[in-house]
C-alpha cells in the first residue's frame, strides 16, 4: 500500500467513525417532553411569521393612502377620507402601525412613524396640547370652532386606546410624552363641576377610560395628582348618585360603556396599595356593582350581554358582547385583591365556554374588530388562567380573524387592490394590535431584530425553561431581545392585574439573574445576565432550524 492509498484509507475510516458517532451529548439529553416542546415552538414560529407579515402588509398598504402633504392617514378609506381625527385614526389605527414597525421595521419606526407623531402634534393640537380633527383639504381644523366636549372625547380615546398601550410596551418615548401632555391638559381644562372637584366629562366611556389611564399613570410617574384626579371620579361614581348598577337605568357591558366597570376596578386596586382608607370606602360599592352584573348581565354560558337595565334586570340588548374580557378584567383584578372566589369562578366559566359554543361566532356583526376584541380579552385572561380549551379557541379564532384580511374576503378589494387592508376603516388597527398580542404569546415575548420575511421564531415554556426554535432560509446576523416584567420595569405597578389593551407578559427575565443559553445546533453554551437579555443578545444563525434552551441559573453557579 503506497502513501496515497494509506492516507485515503485513514480518511475513509475516520469519516466512517464520525458517521457512527451518533447524536451529540446535548441531543441525547433532550427529553421526550423537550422534543415535543421544540416541535410546538417550530409550529409557533410559522404562525408568528404569518402574523407579523400580515401586520407589515397592513402598515404598508394603509400608508399608501396617507395624505401626501402631512403624511397622516385618513380616518377611513370608504368615507371620511379627508380627515385625521383623534378618536379613530389616532386612537385605533396609527398606534398599531407604530408597534408593528417597532418590532419589524426599525427604519420605518424611527423615521416615518415619528414624523407622523410630530406632524399630528403640530397640526392637530387646538386647546393647548389637546387634539382636534384635521382636514387635509382645508389644511386646518375641520370645524371652525373648538368643541371642548368632542375634543375631550377624542383625547381620551387617543390616550387609552393608543398611547397607553404603546407606553406599556415601549416605555418612555415620544409617544409617552404626547400621552402625558394630553392628559395634563385634559384635567387643566376639566369643565364639569361636581361635589368632589372638576372632572373632564359626564360621558361614562370617557370617565371609564380616565380611571384606567390615571390609575396606571399614577404608578408610572409616582405623581400624586393622577391618583387625586382618579379618586374624584371614583367618589363621583361610587359615593355619589351615579353608581353604575344602583343608579343607572342602562349599563352597556360592551365597548363604549364597559370601560366604567373595569376603570372603577383599576382604581380600587390602586387604592388598595396607595390609599387604604379610600379602598375601604369603595369596597361595598365595588362589590355591589360586580354582584349585580353577575346577577343580571350574563347568558347561560357566563358571557355578558351588550346592555342591561341593572335596576330592573331587563336585558336591553341581548347580543353577546365581544368585549367580555374587558369586563372580566375588572372581576379578576378585584378577586386578586379581595379573594372573592365568585369573581374568579365567573371568569373561568366564561373562558371555558368559548371553545364549545363560540367558534366562528358572529362577534359585532361579522367585523374583524369584534374578533380582535374577543381574542384580546381571552388572551389577556389566559395569561392568568391557562385554560387549555381557551388556548385552542384563541388559535382557531385567530385564523378566522386573519382570513378577513385576505382579498377574497374584502368587499372592496377591487377598490383597494391590496391584501394588507382588512376592512378599510380605522378598526383595522385593532386587527394588528391583537395579532401582535397573539404573536408575542407564540414567542413568549421574545423579539428578533432585524425582522426578516423568512424569519420564523417560536417559543414554548417547558417547566422553568424557555425553548426557542428559529428557522431561516438564509443566514441571519441579529439580536434577540427578551421581555421584562413591564408592569414593574415600565409601569412600576405593585402587581400585574389584567388591563384593557395591555400586552400580556409571558417569559420575563428576572432582575439580577444569570441565564444559560444552550445552542443545540452549534453544541455550545453561553451565559447572559438579565440586563443582557433585556438589551438584546447578538446571534449569528445559519439557515435551517436553530434550537435553543434558556435556563435560569441557580444562585452561586
N, C-alpha and C positions, 0 to 999 in steps of 0.2 A: 504493500500500500504506500503510494507516494504521499508527500506532504499535503498536496492539494486535496487528495481523497481523504486524508486524515482530518483536515480542517472541516471538510464538508460533513464527514461523519459526526464530528463533535458538535457542529451547529445543529445537525438534524436531531441528535439525541437530546441536546439542550432544549430545543423547541418542543420536542415530544414531552419532556419532563414538565416544561412550563404549562403545556396544554392540559396535562393531567393533574396540575396543582390543585384545581378546584377553586371554589369561591374564596374571596378574601376573608380575613378574620372578621371584619365588620359585617360582611354579608352573612356569615354564619350566625352572628349574634342577633340578627333580626328575628323577632318572634313572629308567630302567625298573626297576632294582632297588629304588629307593626307593618307587616306586609299588606294586610288589608287596609290599614290606615294610609299607606302610601298609594294604594290603588284609588282610595277615595280622594286623596289630595290631588292626584293626577286628574281625576274627573272634575274636581272643583276648579282646577286650573283652566279647563276647557270652557267652563261656564263663566269664569272671571274674564277670560279673553273676549268672549262674546259680549258680556255686559259692558265692559269698558269700551269696546269698539262701537257698540251701539251708542253710548254716550258721546263718544268722539264724533260720530256721524251727526248726532243731534246738534252738537255745537257748530260744526262746520256748516250744516245746511240752514240753520237758523241765522247764523252770521251773514249768510249770503243775502238775507233780506234786511240787513241793517241799513239805517239811514246813512247815505254817503257823506253827509256834512258833519254829523255829530258822532257817528259810529254806534248810536244807540239802536236797540232792536225795537220793532213796533210791539204794541200790546198784543195784537193777533195778526194772522195772515189773511183771514177772510173779512174781518171788519176791524174798525179802529186801527187801521194801518198807518195813520198819520200821527199817532201819539205814543209816547213813552209815559207810563204812569207808575206811581209808587206802589199801589195796592196789587198790581198784577204783573207788569213787566219787571219791575224792580224786586218784587217780593217773591214771585213764584218761578220765574224763568231765568233771569240773569244770574242769581246766586249759584245755581247748579251748573251753569256754564263755567263759572269761576272754579267750583270744586272739581269739575271734570278736568279742567286744564291744570289745576294744581297737582293732580295725581298723574295725568297722562301727557301733558304738554307744557313744560315749564316755560318755553319761549312765549307761547300764547298767553300763559298765565301772567308772566312778568311784563308782557307788552300790552296787548290789546285789552285784556281784562282790566288792568289798572287804568288804562286810558279811558275806558268806558266809565269807570267809577269817578275819575277826575272830571269828565265831561258832565256826567249826571249831577255831581255835586255843584259844579259851576253853573250849569244851565237851569236846574230844577229847584234849587233852594229859593224859597219865596219869603217865608217868615223866619228870619234868622237862618237856621240850617234845615228847616222843615221843607220837604219836597212837595212840589205841586206838579200837575200834569203839564207836560211839554209837548207842543205841536211842532212837527218838522216843517209843515207848510208855512205856518205863521212865524217860524223862527223865534218862538217865545211861548209864554204860557198860553194854554188852550183857552182858559177863561180870563176875561178882562179883570175880574175881581177875585180876590182870595176868599175862599170859603173855609173858615177855620175848622169846622166840623169835618168836612171832607178831607182836609189836609191832615187832621189828626188821625182819621181812619187809615189813610194811605201810609202815613208814617208808622203807625202801629203795626200794620201788616208787613211793611218792609223790614222792620226790626225783627219781629218774632218769627216770621216765615223764612226770611232770607239771611239777614246779617247775623242773627244769633246762632243759627246752625253753622254758618261759616266760622264764626269765632270759636265755637266749641271744638272745631276740627283744626283750624289754622292757628289759634292763639292770637296774640297781639299782631295786628296787621292794619293796613289802611281801611279794611272793612270794619274792624272793631272800633277804630277811631270814628268812622262815619256813624256807627251804631250809637256810641256814647254821645256824640254831638246831637243827633236827632232826639235821643231820649231826654237829654237835659233840656232841650228847647221845648219839647212837648210839655214838660212839667213847669217850665218857666212860664208858658202861656196857658196853663191849665185853666179853663174858663168856668167850670161847673162848681158852684159853691155848695158845700154840704156842711153838716154839723161837725164833720171830722177834718175839714180843710178842703181846699180846692182839689178836684180831680179832673182828668183830661176829657172825660166823656160820660154819658149815661148809657152808651151802647155796650151791651154785655159782652160782645165779642172783643171790642177794644179793651175793656177793663179786664177780661179774662187773659188777654194777651199781655197786658201790662203786669198783671200779677205774676205771670210766668217769667217775663223778662226781668222785672225788678228783683224777684227772689234770686235769680241766678246772677244778675249783675252785682247785687249786693255782695255775694260771696266772692265774685271775680275781682272786684275792686276794693272791697273792705270799707266802702264809704257808707256811712250810716243813713245818708239822705235817701238812698234807694230803698232801704228797709222801711224808713218812715213813710215814704210815699205808698209802698205796698200795704202797710198797715192801715193807712187811710182807706184804701179800697176794701181791705178785709173788714174793717169796722163798718163801713157803709153797707156791705152785703150781709155780714153775719150778726152784727149787733144792732143794726137799724131795721128798717121795714122793707128791705129789698132781698130777703133771704130767698135763694133760688127755688126751694121747694115749698117753703111755708107761705111765701108772698106772691110768687109768680103764678099766673094762670096759664102760662105756656112756657115750656122749657125744651129747647132744642138739644137733643143728645147727639147731634152730628155737627159737622163743621158750621161755623157762624153761630155758635151758641154753646157747644160743649166746652169751649175754652174756659168758661167761668168755673166749671166744676174742677177741672184739673188745675186751673190757676189758683183757686182758693186752697186746694190741697197742697200745692207747692209752697204757698205762703205758710200754711200750717206746719209743714215740715221745717221750714226755715225758722219759724218762731220756736219750734221745739229745741233748737240749739242756740238761738240768738235772742229770744225774748220769752222766757219760760212762763211769765205771768200772762202774757197775751195768748200763749198756746193754751193755757188752762181756760181762759175766757172763751176761746174759739171751739174747744173740744166738743161740747154738747151740740153746737150748731153744725159743725162739720159732720158729726155722726148722724145727726138728724137728716141732713141733706143726702148723705150716701145711703142711709137706710131706706129713705123714701124712694129714691131712684131704683133700688133693688126691688122694692115692693111693686112699683107701677111701670117701670121703664123697660122691662125685658120681655123677650118672647120665651117660648118654652125651651129654647136652646141656650138661653142665658145671654143673648146678644141684644143690643139696645135698639129700640125704635128711633125713628128720626125725631119725633117730637111727642110730648105728652103734656097733659094738664096735671101737674103734680098735686094740686089741691083736690081734684075730683078723682084722679086716677084714670081719666079718659085718655085713650090713645088718639092723638090728633093727626098723626101721620105714621102709618103702620109700615112703611118701608124700613128695611133694616139698615142701620147707619154703617157706612163704610168706615167711619171714624170710631168704631167701637174701642180700638186700642187707646185712643186719646182719653176716653173716659175711664177705662180700666187703669191707665197710668195713675189717676188720682186715687182710685180704690187701693191699688197695690202700694203706693207710697204711704198712705195712712196705715195700712196693715204693717208696713215696716216700722212705723213709729209706735203704734198702739197695740200691735199684736192681735187685732180683731180678725179671727180666723175666717169669719164670714166674708170678709173683703178679699182675702186670698182665694177662698173657695169659689167666689163668684168669678174671679179672673180665670181660674183653672177651668171652670165649667165652660166659659166662652171659648177658650182656646181649644178645648177638647172637642168641641162641636164642629170645628171648621172643616176638618178633612172628610168627615162623613156627609155633611149636609151643605157645604158651601163651595164646592168645586165649580168652576165656570159660572159663578154666581153673578147676577146682574147688578153689581155694585154701581150705584149712581147712574143708572140708566145706560150702562154699557161704556162709560167713559174710562179711558186709561187712568185718569186721575183718581177715580174710585178704587181701581185696583191698586194704584200706588199707595193710597192712604191705608187701605185694608192690610196690605202686605207689610207696610211700615209698622203699623200698630202691632201686628202679630210678631214681627221680627224683634221689636224692642222688648216685648214681654217675654219672648222665648229666651232672650239673653239672661233673664232672671229665673224663668221656669222652663227648662228644656224638655217640654213635652214632645215625645218622638213624633206623634201624628201631626203636630203643628209644623215641625220641620218638613214633613212630607208635603203638607199643604202649601207652605211657602215656596217650595221648589216647583210644584205643579202650577201654582197661580202666577209665579214669575214668568213662566213660559207663556201663559195666556197674555199677560201684560206685554211681553216682548213682541208677541205676534201682531200687536196693534201698530207697531212701527213699520211692519213690512208693507211694501207698496200695494200689495193685493188687498190689504185691509183698509186702505185710505180712500175715503170717499172723494177726496180732492187731489189724489196723487198726480193726475194729469196736469193739474194746475201747478203743483209744487215741483213735480218731476224730481223728487228726492225721497230716498228711503229714510233719511235722518229725521225728517219732520214726522211727528207722531200724529197729532190731530190738528195742528196749526193754530193753537191758541196758547195762552200763557201757562195753562196747566201742563204743557209738555215738559216744563222744567221739573215737575214732580215725578215724572217718569224717570228722569235722570237721577233725582235725589234718592228714590227708593232703589233703583238699580245699583247705585254706588253703595248704599247700605248693604244690599244683598252681596255684592262682590267683596266687600270688606269682611263679611261673615265668612265667605268661602276662602279668604286668605288669612283669616284670624287677625285682621288688622295690619298685615304686612303689605308694604307697598314697594314697588321696584322703579328705580329711576336710572336711565330714561326708559319710559314705556316704549314698547315696540309692537307693531301689529302681529308679530308672530309669537309674542311672549305669552306663555301660559303659566301662571303662578297660582298654586293652590296649597292649602294647608289644613291640617287636622290636629286637634289636641288628642294625644293618647296618654292617659293618666296625666302626669305633670309635664310631659314633653311635647314640644311643638315639632311636628313632622311636616316638611315642605317638599313639594315637587315643583320643579321649574323646567319646563320643556321649551326648547328653542329650535328654530330652523337653521340658524347660523349662530356663530359665537357672539357672546354678549359681554360687554365690559361696563359694569354699572355699580349701583349701590342699592342695598336692601335696607329699608327703614322699618323699625318695629314700633308698634303703638305703645303709648304710656297710659296710665290711669288718668285720662284727661280731666275727669271730674276733680281730681286733685291738682294735677300739674298746670292746667289751664284755668279751670273754674274755681279751684280752691274750696270746693263744696265739702261738707262734712261726710257725705256718703253719696253713692251713685243711685239716686232714686230715678225711676223711669220718667222720661220727659218727652213731650211732643217734639218731633223733628231732631232729636239727638241722634248721634251716630254711636250705636252701642259699642262697648268695649269687649273685646274677646281675649286674645293673648296680650298681656301688657307686661313690660319689663319692670321688675321691682327695684326700688331705689337701693343703691349701694350693694347691688348683687353682681356676681360674675356668672357668665353663661358659657358653656362649651358647645361649639358648633362642630358637629361631625359631618364631614363630607363623604358620603358613601361611594361616590364615583371616583374621587381622587384619593380615597383612603387616607384622609388626614383629619386632624383636629386642630381647632383654633379656639382661643379663649377671648371673650369680649366682656367689657363692663356694660352695665345698664345704660350708661351715658353713650357709649359707642353704638349700642343697638338703636338708641333713640335718634342719634345724629346720622346713622347710616354706616353700614359696613361695606367696604369695597369687595367686589367679587368679579373674577374673570371666569365666565362659564362657557363651556364648549356646547356646540349644537347637540341636540338629543335630549335625553331625560337626565336631569340632575336631582339628586335626593339628599336632603339634609335632615338631621335631628338636632334641635336646640334643647339643651338640658341646663337647668338651673344648678349651679354648683353649690354644694353644701359649704357652710362657713368653715374656714380653716383649710380648704382644699385648693 
